[in-house]
Amino acid sequence: MSVSGMIGLAAMLFAAVPTQVEWYYTGTLQRAELRGNDTPSSKKFAVSLVAIKHNGEDALVYLTDDRDDGAWAWPERFGTITLPTVKASPMRIRHKFDGNLYPIPLRHPVFEFPQALAGGEGEWTEGRDRYSRLGGKKIGDRDCTILEVTLDRARRQTLTVETSTGMLVQLQERLFLGRGDAFDLTLNLEDVKSLDNNTAERTAQTAASLLALQSQLARTGEARPADLSREQVEATLAALPELKKTSPGTFWARFVESIERDLSQQSRRLDGVAGLAQKFVGQPATLTDLRLITGSTVTAKELAGHTTVLHFWDYNGDKLVEPYGQVGYLDFLHNRRSKLGAKIVGVAVDSRLGSPTETSAAVRSFRKLQEFMNLSFPIATDDGKLLAKFGDPRALGSTLPLWVVIGHDGVITHYHAGHYEIQPDEGLKSLDAAVVAALKRQLEAKRDQ
């Protein structure tokens, strides 16, 4: 069947999906095989969906309930799926395993190849993916089609799909994380609830407000750090009254409550970090000799008289979680501004450096990241004592990195905790502006000598 034919059939199937209905799925992600002293690694999650009109198109709006350690921040837990489509589903959960965070994509709630449900081919391929129609099955009062799918990276899925609507009823999937560790993912349709006109309208209104807020925060697409900027917090606070007005009685209600709690924490964090910046900016910094991961040393004398940027972060090469502390942009800034006399030094903060038996493992991890990112700026080590002198933002509920710009005269001119909000074509624009301003003062001081 042609692509246009598939889309046409998908549109007809989607027309059979009622718009005043809420679907509720529950799921599990469970370690499939344990070895030696391994402990089980599992999680439970849920997904709620409802059909709405979004930007004039038929769509499903979804909300994932995935709140354990390592789960997405709230702006990444919801979104839309425009139908009909054959694109990859944007729905995903995230699982922390063996110290790393892995995004786990979830399959479309509406099967994207409806020709198979109408009888179609018994077997077919789409790119590298292989599909097999195994026959029919009745689940409750639903007539379903059973399909087997083999995807890239050896992911295997068994789907149970309602034949008349294409809605997913059951999913069993084998996938692999880490160094080839097998996991089993399940997703089951637990409840289908009809919504009265009022609830359906408020559900759609809340969805529209959240999607507009998500776009305003620039939190669509790839995941971002959980910390919000001051501007993002203020935008969310402005949207909150309307969300609290329309969400009660809908599946959004608990989610909106969690946003309100998060805003309270984010505001305290921002106030605390702002207090740190106010405390340190304009004050002299006491620089000491910095021991590098190469074994050499950057002395305080070498840094004296130069604009210096200290980037405190964990530099843990075993995790390699985006956005890698934005070190790629920092390396670009180093290559550009070191020619003008700026000194960029990464500071790997790790408590293991305080233990003689663990120091080597920590340094190996730093070197792994340095090699993986091909970083040209030097990386020093710190067991936390140097960071404490500049104010550890983690004590205030914030996270590393911490960026400190020190002028040629030894005075702190710029202080920023957390990741910068950036545009890919602009890089670390605000940090670079602070460095350039300090370099200008450095040049002026040299001319006046």
N, C-alpha and C positions, 0 to 999 in steps of 0.2 A: 504494500500500500504506500502511496506517496506521502510526503510530509504533510502536504495540505490536507490530504484525506485523513491522516491521523489526527490532525488538529481539529478538523471538522467533527470527527467522531468523538474526540475528547470533549469538545464543546457541548455536544448532545448529552454526553454522560454527565457533565457538570451541571447541565440544566436540570438533571434529575436530583441533584443535591439540594435539599431545601435550605433556604436562607435563614430561617428562624429556628435553627437547630444547633445545639452545642454538642460537640464530640469530646469525650474525655478518655484519654489513654493513660495506662500505667506501664512502666517499663523497668527493667533491671539490666545491669551490666555486671556480669559475674566472671571472675577468673575461672577458666575452664580446667586448667591442669595445674596442680601444685607440685613443686619439686623440693625435696630436702626439707629445710626448715621454713619454707615459704608460708606466709599467712594469707588467708583469703583477701582478695581485693575486689570489693563489689560496691554497688550503689543502686539506689532506687530513684526513680524520677517519674514525672508525669507531664503530659502535654494536653492542653485544652485548645480547641479550635472552633471557629464559627465562620460561616460564609458571609461576606459583606460586599458592598460596592466600594472600591478604592480607586480614586482617580478615574472614575468612570468605567472601571473594569471589574469583572467578577474576580473575586479573590478569596482566599482563606487567610484569616489572621490567626496566628498561633501564639501561645505562651507556654514556655517550658518552666516547670517547677523542679529546679535542680540546684538545691541550696547547700550541698555539703562542701567540704574543703576543696577548693579548686574550681568551683562552679563559676559560670559567667557572672559578671557584674550585671545589675538589673537592666541597663540599656541594651544589652545584647541578648536578653532572654525572650524577645518577642519580635515579630515581623510579619510580612505578608508573603503569600505564595499566589502569584497571578496565574490563573488557569484559563484555557488549557496551556500547558507548557511541557517541554521535554528537557528543560534545564535542570541542573542539580538542585536538590532541595536546600534551602537556606537553614532549615531547622537543624540544630545540633546541641549536644550536651558537651560537657568537658569533664574529664576524669583525671585525677591525680594518681599516678602510678609510678613507683620506683623513683620518686623525687621529681618527676616530669609531669607537665600538664599536656594532655592530649585532647584535641577537639574530635568529637565523635559525630559524624554526620548521621542524621536520621532520614529515613526514606520518605518520599512524598506520601502524604496521606491519601492522595488520589493517584491510582496507577497511571503512569504516563503513556502506556502503549495499549489503548483500549481495544485495538483490533484483536488482540489475543483473547480478550474476554468475550468477544462476539463469536468465537470459534477459531478464526484465524489460523496461523501457523502453530504447529506443535512445538517447533524449535526455531529460534532465529537469533541473530546477533545484532548488536548496536555498538559499533566501534569494537572495543575489546571485551565488551560485556556479552555474556551468553544467557539466553532466556529459554526456559522450557515450560510448556503448559502441561500440567500433570493430571488435569481432570477437575471434577466438581466435588463439592462438599457442602453440607447444610449445617450451619451453626445457628442454633435457635431458629428464628424464622427467616434467616438470611440464606439465600442461595449464593454460594461463593465459588470462586475459581482458585485452584491451588497452582502456584507458579514457583519454579526454582530458578534462582539467578546466581551467576558467578561473575563477580566484579573484579576490578583491578586489585592488586595486592592480596590476592587469594581470599577476598571477602566472599562468603557464600550466604545467600539468603533464601529462606522459604517463606513465601507470601501467601496469605489467605485474603482474598479480595472479594468484596461484594460485587457480584457480576453486573447488577443493574446500575449501580452508581459509580463503581470503580473505587469506592472507599476501602482503605486498608482495615482489615479486621484483626489480623494477627501477623506478627513478624517474628521470625527466628533467624538470627544472624551470627555467623562465626567471623570474628575479625582478630587482628593481631596488633599488639602494642609493644613498645620497648624493643627488646632484642628477639622478637618473634614469639612473645608470650600470647597464648590463645585466650580470647575472651568470648563469652556468649552474651549476645544482646537480645532481649525480648521486648516486644511492644504489643499490648493487647487493648482492644477497644472495650472499655469497661462500662461506659454509659453513653447513651444518646438521649438528650433531653430537649424537648420542644420548648421554645421560649414564647411567652406572650408578647404582644406588640410592644408594650412598654419596656420590658426587659430587653427585647431584641434591639429596640431603638437606643437604649442607654448603653448596651454592649457595643454597638456600632459607634456611638458618639465617643465613648472612652477610647476605643481602638483608634479612631481618627485623631483624637488629642494626643495619644501616646506616640503615634507614628509621626505626627507633626513635631513633637518634642524631640523624638529620636533624630529626626532630620536636622533640627535646629542645633542639637548638640554635636552634630557630625559624628554620630555613633552608629551609622549604618555601615555594613560591610565588615571588614576585619575587626577583631576584638581589640579593645583598648584597655589600658590600665583601669582598675576599679576607682582610683581617685579621680574626682571631678575638679575642674578648675573653678575659680571663683565665679567666672561668667556662667559656667554650666550649672553651678548650684543656684545662682540667681534666676536663670531661665527656668529651672525645674520648680523652684519656689513659686514663680509666677504662674506656672501651669497647674500647680497642685490644687488650688481651690476648685477649678472646673473638674479635675479628675475625681476629687472627693465628692463632688455633687452628682456625677453621673455613674460612678462605679458601684455604689451599694446595690446588693442583690444580683450582681453579675460575677462572672469568674475573675474579673479584674480586681475585685474588692481587696482581697488579701495582698495582691501585688502592689496596689496603690499604698496600702498601709506600710508595706516593706520599703517603698520608696520614701515615704515620710520619715521612717526611722533612719534610713540611710542618710537623708539630708541632714538630720540632726547631728549624726556622727561626722559627716563631711564638714559641716559648719564649724564644729569644735576643732577638727583637724586643721582647717584653713586658718582659724583664729590663732591656734597654737603655732603653726608654721609662720604665720605673719609676725607673731611675736618674736620668733627666733630671728627672722630677717631684720626686724627693727632693732633687735639686740646686737647683731653682729655687723651689719652694714655701717661703715664709717669708723669701725674699731680696728686697731692694729692686729695683724695676725702673726703669731709666733711660728715661723716655719722651722722645721727640723730636717736633718738628713733623712732621706727616704730610701729605704732598701727596696730594690727592684726585684722582680721575679727572675731576672736573668742572673742575679747574684751581684750585680754592680750597684752603685749608689748614686743618687742625685743629691748633691749637698745643698744645704741652705744657702751657701755662698753662691752657688751656680744660679739659684733662683732669684737672689737679691738683685734689685734693680730692673727686674723684668715683670711684665704683666703675666700672671700665673693663673691657670685654671686647674682646680682640683676637682676631680669627678669621683666621688665616693659611690661605690656600687659593689655588689657581691662578685661580679665577674666570674660567675659559676658556669664553666663550660659544659657541665654535665646536664644542664637544663636547657640552654639554648632556646628560651621561650621569647617569642616576639614581645616587645620590639628590641630585644637584646640591649636594653638600656640606652638605646639610641646611640650606641657607640660608633656605628657606621658614620652617622652625621658628625659626631665629634672628631672622628679621624679625618674627615674632609676638612673640618674647621682647622684642625692641627696642621694639615698640609698647606692650607692657605695662609694662616696667620703666623705660623712659626717663622716664615721668611721675614716677617716684620718685627720679630723679637719676642713673640708670645711663647710661653712655656705651657704645654698641656701635659698633665700627669693624671693618669687613672690611678685610683687608690682602691685596691681590692680589699674589702672589709669581710673578714671571716674569723669567727671565734676559734676555729681550729688552729689558727696561727699562734695561739697562746699555748698549744700543747706540742711538745717536741715530737711526739709519736704521730701526730696528725698533720704537721706542717707540710710534709712532702706531698701528701694527697691533695691538700688545698692548692699548693703551687702548681701541681700538674693540671688541675682543673682550670686555673687562670691561664696557663699556657695553651690549653686546648682552645679556649675561647679566642685568645690572641691570634692563634694560627688559623682558626676557622674564619675569623673576620678579617684576617690579614691586617691587623692594626699596626700602625707605624709609631704611635705615641707610646712612651714608656708607661709601665704599670707597676706601681709600688704595692707593698703589702701592709696591712694594718689589722691588728687583732681587735680593734675597736677603740683603742686609747686615743689615737689621733682624731678619729671621728668625734669622740666625746668632747674634744677641745673646741670643735666647731658647732656643737649642738646636734645630737642624734635625733633626727625627725621621727624615728621609729618609736621613741618614747612618748610621742604625741599622737600615735595612731596613724602616722603617715608612713611612707615607704621610701627606701632608697630608689633612685639615686639622689644624692645631694651634690649640687653644683655650686662652687665657690670661686669667684673671680677676685684676685688680689692684685692691687695696683703695684706699680714699680716702687712706690714708697712704702709698701707693706701694709697698706690699708685695704680692708675688704670693701669692694665696690658693688658686688652683685652676689645675691644669695637666693638659691631656688631649690626647694625640696620637691621631689617627684619628677615625673616625665613632663617634658614640654609638649604643649599642643602645637603641632607642626603641620605644614603642608609639604608634600613630598618634594616639590620643586623649590622650596624655600629653606629646607633644613632647619638647623637650630638658629632661627632668625634672631630671636630675642637675646640668646646667649652671645651670638656673634656681634650684635649691636653693643652689648656691654663690653666685650673684648676690644672692639674697635675704639670705643670711647676711652678705655683705659690706655690703649696704645697711643692715642693722640696725646693724652696727658704725659705719657712716657716720653714721646718725641719732643713735646714742648719743654719738658724739664731738661732734656739733653741739650736743646738749643740754648737754654738760659744759662747753662753752665759756663 
